[in-house]
Amino acid sequence: MRKFLPLIIMISSLAGSAQSYDERIAAAMNTSNWFALDSIYDAAPKDSIMPFLEVFSRCLIGNRLNRPDVSVPAFDELFKEHSASLDLGNLLSSTIMYATDLGRIGYNKEAAELSKAILDATRQHLDSTWTESLEQSVSKYSALSAYKPYGVTFAESVGRVPFKIVPVGEDKRGSVLMHLENSTINGSDADITFDTGAGVNMISDSLARKFNLIPIEGYVTVAGVGTRKGHYAMAKEIKIGNMTVTDVPFVMTDFKTGNAKVDQFTHHFSIILGSELMLQLKDVTLDFVNNEITVPSVAPEKSKVAPNMCFGDGMNLNCAGRVLDNPILMNIDTGDASYGSLGVSFFNANKEYILANAEADTVRRGGLGGVVESLCYRVNNMPVSLGGHTIGIPGLEVDTSQSSAAMSFDCNLGLKALMQFGKVRFNLVDFLLTTYPQNPQEAPRNFKKPKSR
């Protein structure tokens, strides 16, 4: 779910050689390469980094790699000692990130106060987009501050949530979603879709009333195919498998797209649990062999392993991987009922191979806020490397529309592709995704990618 404006960092006239740590850090920031930023910062003697960049590096590393224990004190230092080095755009982006990390560790009141203070101080200089973003931040965190979201209780040493794979949409597409079994909301049976690509939990207005959710004042703009505003409501208790979660925030919204053919299927995803819950569970394995989600009651300790996951612009879960031997940042999205899709930049870079090994198709995608159609090429047995393994994905789509160039990630990897890996583990402490294939379809070993001319 995209909620934030892109972060743009401009550092100029840096002293030192072309290979100075300052310039390498600034380049990683400007290209949103959080893995490189983490590696460069870790290797650099701290007295060799400009003081502002040293602090800002910790802010971004903590925010994008899910280390609020790093980012929260760094943002505090940034605002107290280096605010003069921030232009207006970076001050506002830093405010949103700081508030997000405060909220993530339960400091919702402080997040609201921070957002309000910056809004009051800068309102006269803001355009409508930034005003709306900060007002939403104040609204959201003020509303959540009256609760203690995501209290998790385990009935056993390992949380287990059975799920079923449910067909959705036209039969010829073979689209599927994950629906959690043995699940209730406020004591009533609920049909819940598990969506790793959703940054917030969502529910239709009618079901929010049915399950007696408590409306609260916060509101937010959520995005899918289009954008739509929704208001927050609180579920006092949900049960998923043998785990109980209290004070679970949902965004109430209208799931209708306006397309009659697509809207006949929206009941399949009228309740969504997303990555916000996953972050609180700390360690989540999707087991597609036994059709269950497992969560250890004791989270793993933080290790020194290098992360392969980061947050995207919309705080969605992205993972570094490779497709057709191209380095790719993938949005891991069980809410995408297909194998997934790559954008027009991938098509342009690999056009000769795709035209020789794919079938053209017109694909209609329906989601929150609307429906889009585009010309795609469906590649059979596309080699995809993710979480330590490479397998052939039988139906990954390559989108040729220019709109796909605006995505904040290179590839949206859908549920059907993830199912090919057998098991997918999200270690959200180390921000490390690992795959465990079970009799995977063999990936092509000697594919010939045409050389660039």
NORGIGI-V675532 format. One record per residue. N is the residue number from 1. RES is the residue in one small letter. SS is DSSP state (hx for helix, st for strand, lp for the rest). PHI is phi as a letter, one per 40 degrees, with the letter a starting at -180 (* if undefined). Layout:
n = <N:N>
res = <RES:RES>
ss = <SS:SS>
phi = <PHI:PHI>
This chain:
n = <1:2:3:4:5:6:7:8:9:10:11:12:13:14:15:16:17:18:19:20:21:22:23:24:25:26:27:28:29:30:31:32:33:34:35:36:37:38:39:40:41:42:43:44:45:46:47:48:49:50:51:52:53:54:55:56:57:58:59:60:61:62:63:64:65:66:67:68:69:70:71:72:73:74:75:76:77:78:79:80:81:82:83:84:85:86:87:88:89:90:91:92:93:94:95:96:97:98:99:100:101:102:103:104:105:106:107:108:109:110:111:112:113:114:115:116:117:118:119:120:121:122:123:124:125:126:127:128:129:130:131:132:133:134:135:136:137:138:139:140:141:142:143:144:145:146:147:148:149:150:151:152:153:154:155:156:157:158:159:160:161:162:163:164:165:166:167:168:169:170:171:172:173:174:175:176:177:178:179:180:181:182:183:184:185:186:187:188:189:190:191:192:193:194:195:196:197:198:199:200:201:202:203:204:205:206:207:208:209:210:211:212:213:214:215:216:217:218:219:220:221:222:223:224:225:226:227:228:229:230:231:232:233:234:235:236:237:238:239:240:241:242:243:244:245:246:247:248:249:250:251:252:253:254:255:256:257:258:259:260:261:262:263:264:265:266:267:268:269:270:271:272:273:274:275:276:277:278:279:280:281:282:283:284:285:286:287:288:289:290:291:292:293:294:295:296:297:298:299:300:301:302:303:304:305:306:307:308:309:310:311:312:313:314:315:316:317:318:319:320:321:322:323:324:325:326:327:328:329:330:331:332:333:334:335:336:337:338:339:340:341:342:343:344:345:346:347:348:349:350:351:352:353:354:355:356:357:358:359:360:361:362:363:364:365:366:367:368:369:370:371:372:373:374:375:376:377:378:379:380:381:382:383:384:385:386:387:388:389:390:391:392:393:394:395:396:397:398:399:400:401:402:403:404:405:406:407:408:409:410:411:412:413:414:415:416:417:418:419:420:421:422:423:424:425:426:427:428:429:430:431:432:433:434:435:436:437:438:439:440:441:442:443:444:445:446:447:448:449:450:451:452:453>
res = <m:r:k:f:l:p:l:i:i:m:i:s:s:l:a:g:s:a:q:s:y:d:e:r:i:a:a:a:m:n:t:s:n:w:f:a:l:d:s:i:y:d:a:a:p:k:d:s:i:m:p:f:l:e:v:f:s:r:c:l:i:g:n:r:l:n:r:p:d:v:s:v:p:a:f:d:e:l:f:k:e:h:s:a:s:l:d:l:g:n:l:l:s:s:t:i:m:y:a:t:d:l:g:r:i:g:y:n:k:e:a:a:e:l:s:k:a:i:l:d:a:t:r:q:h:l:d:s:t:w:t:e:s:l:e:q:s:v:s:k:y:s:a:l:s:a:y:k:p:y:g:v:t:f:a:e:s:v:g:r:v:p:f:k:i:v:p:v:g:e:d:k:r:g:s:v:l:m:h:l:e:n:s:t:i:n:g:s:d:a:d:i:t:f:d:t:g:a:g:v:n:m:i:s:d:s:l:a:r:k:f:n:l:i:p:i:e:g:y:v:t:v:a:g:v:g:t:r:k:g:h:y:a:m:a:k:e:i:k:i:g:n:m:t:v:t:d:v:p:f:v:m:t:d:f:k:t:g:n:a:k:v:d:q:f:t:h:h:f:s:i:i:l:g:s:e:l:m:l:q:l:k:d:v:t:l:d:f:v:n:n:e:i:t:v:p:s:v:a:p:e:k:s:k:v:a:p:n:m:c:f:g:d:g:m:n:l:n:c:a:g:r:v:l:d:n:p:i:l:m:n:i:d:t:g:d:a:s:y:g:s:l:g:v:s:f:f:n:a:n:k:e:y:i:l:a:n:a:e:a:d:t:v:r:r:g:g:l:g:g:v:v:e:s:l:c:y:r:v:n:n:m:p:v:s:l:g:g:h:t:i:g:i:p:g:l:e:v:d:t:s:q:s:s:a:a:m:s:f:d:c:n:l:g:l:k:a:l:m:q:f:g:k:v:r:f:n:l:v:d:f:l:l:t:t:y:p:q:n:p:q:e:a:p:r:n:f:k:k:p:k:s:r>
ss = <lp:lp:lp:lp:lp:lp:lp:lp:lp:lp:lp:lp:lp:lp:lp:lp:lp:lp:lp:lp:hx:hx:hx:hx:hx:hx:hx:hx:hx:hx:lp:lp:lp:hx:hx:hx:hx:hx:hx:hx:hx:hx:hx:lp:lp:hx:hx:hx:lp:lp:hx:hx:hx:hx:hx:hx:hx:hx:hx:hx:hx:hx:hx:hx:lp:lp:lp:hx:hx:hx:hx:hx:hx:hx:hx:hx:hx:hx:hx:hx:hx:lp:hx:hx:hx:lp:lp:hx:hx:hx:hx:hx:hx:hx:hx:hx:hx:hx:hx:hx:hx:hx:hx:hx:lp:lp:lp:hx:hx:hx:hx:hx:hx:hx:hx:hx:hx:hx:hx:hx:hx:hx:hx:hx:hx:lp:lp:hx:hx:hx:hx:hx:hx:hx:hx:hx:hx:hx:hx:hx:hx:hx:hx:hx:lp:lp:lp:lp:lp:lp:st:st:st:st:lp:lp:lp:st:st:st:st:st:st:st:st:st:st:lp:lp:lp:hx:hx:hx:lp:lp:st:st:st:st:st:lp:lp:st:st:st:lp:lp:st:st:lp:lp:st:st:st:lp:lp:lp:lp:lp:lp:lp:st:st:st:hx:hx:hx:hx:hx:hx:lp:lp:lp:st:st:st:st:st:st:st:st:st:st:lp:lp:lp:st:st:st:st:st:st:st:st:st:st:st:st:st:st:lp:lp:st:st:st:st:st:st:st:st:st:st:st:lp:lp:lp:lp:lp:lp:hx:hx:hx:hx:lp:lp:hx:hx:hx:hx:lp:st:st:st:lp:hx:hx:hx:hx:hx:hx:hx:lp:st:st:st:st:st:lp:lp:lp:lp:st:st:st:st:st:lp:lp:lp:lp:lp:lp:lp:lp:lp:lp:lp:lp:st:st:st:lp:lp:lp:lp:lp:st:st:st:st:st:st:st:lp:lp:st:st:st:st:st:st:st:lp:lp:lp:lp:lp:lp:lp:st:st:st:lp:hx:hx:hx:hx:hx:hx:lp:hx:hx:hx:hx:hx:hx:hx:st:st:st:st:st:st:st:st:st:st:lp:lp:st:st:st:st:st:st:st:st:st:st:lp:lp:st:st:st:st:st:lp:lp:st:st:st:st:st:lp:lp:st:st:st:st:lp:lp:hx:hx:hx:hx:hx:lp:lp:lp:lp:st:st:st:lp:hx:hx:hx:hx:hx:lp:lp:lp:st:st:st:st:st:lp:lp:lp:lp:st:st:st:st:st:lp:lp:lp:lp:lp:lp:lp:lp:lp:lp:lp:lp:lp:lp:lp:lp:lp>
phi = <*:c:b:b:c:d:c:b:b:b:b:b:f:c:c:h:c:c:b:c:c:d:c:c:c:c:c:c:c:c:c:f:c:c:c:c:d:c:c:c:c:c:c:c:c:c:c:c:b:d:d:c:c:c:c:c:c:c:d:c:c:c:c:c:b:f:b:c:c:c:c:c:c:c:c:d:c:d:c:c:b:b:c:c:c:c:c:c:c:c:c:c:c:c:c:c:c:c:c:c:c:c:c:c:b:g:c:c:c:c:c:c:c:c:c:c:c:c:c:c:c:b:d:c:b:c:c:c:c:c:d:c:c:c:c:c:c:d:c:c:c:c:c:c:c:c:b:b:c:g:c:b:b:b:c:b:c:b:c:b:b:c:b:b:c:b:c:a:g:c:d:c:c:g:c:a:b:c:b:c:b:f:b:b:b:f:g:b:d:b:c:b:c:c:b:c:c:c:c:b:c:b:a:c:d:c:c:c:c:c:c:f:c:c:c:b:c:c:b:a:c:b:b:a:c:b:b:a:c:a:b:c:a:b:c:c:a:b:b:b:f:b:b:b:b:b:f:b:c:b:b:c:a:c:c:c:b:g:b:d:c:c:c:c:b:c:c:c:b:c:b:b:b:b:c:c:c:d:c:c:c:g:a:b:b:c:b:c:c:b:f:a:c:b:a:c:c:b:c:c:c:c:b:c:c:c:c:b:b:a:c:c:d:c:g:c:c:b:b:c:a:a:b:f:g:c:c:b:c:b:c:c:b:c:c:c:c:b:c:h:a:b:c:c:c:c:c:c:c:b:d:c:c:c:c:c:b:b:b:c:a:c:b:b:b:b:a:d:g:i:b:b:b:a:c:b:b:c:c:c:g:c:c:b:b:a:f:h:b:b:b:c:c:c:a:c:c:b:c:b:c:c:c:c:c:c:c:c:b:c:a:b:c:c:d:c:c:c:c:c:c:g:b:b:b:b:c:c:c:c:f:b:b:b:b:b:c:b:f:c:c:c:c:c:c:b:c:b:c:d:c:c:c>
